[in-house]
Amino acid sequence: MKKEVYRIIDANFNRSREGLRVCEEVARFIMNSPGLTKDLKSVRHSISSVLKGTAATAKILNTSRDSVNDVGRCSGSRSEMSRVTCEDIFSANIQRVKESLRVLEEFFKLVDKKSSARFTDLRFKVYEIEKKALE
């Protein structure tokens, strides 16, 4: 059971940081917003920081990873290819970040309750960043 939980944590750790990086690039190069860029980068680094202080180390997560046999690996949806604007890209990725932070929040309840609360805080921070970005 632990390995499966760590696989979920690994996938969502990567998903959240990847989504933030895409949003960060939009904020930096498209919106030319130093404030949003800084906020997104800060959340991305905070996610890594939370993980460093837990039992879910990079080595454990890497050992738990099984991307070759992941049944969700090839489940891309058609909506993934329907991006028309940079706003579409930002919106899709900020949603991905919020969802993955929620998953981290839930599964860290099984690993480290204190870290679970930190993911809750980060998720609400992302809500505020999204609101600023869409204004």
Secondary structure, 3 states (H helix, E strand, C coil): CHHHHHHHHHHHHHHHHHHHHHHHHHHHHHCCCHHHHHHHHHHHHHHHHHHHCCCCCHHHHHHHCCCCCCCCCCCCCHHHHCCCCHHHHHHHHHHHHHHHHHHHHHHCCCCCHHHHHHHHHHHHHHHHHHHHHHC
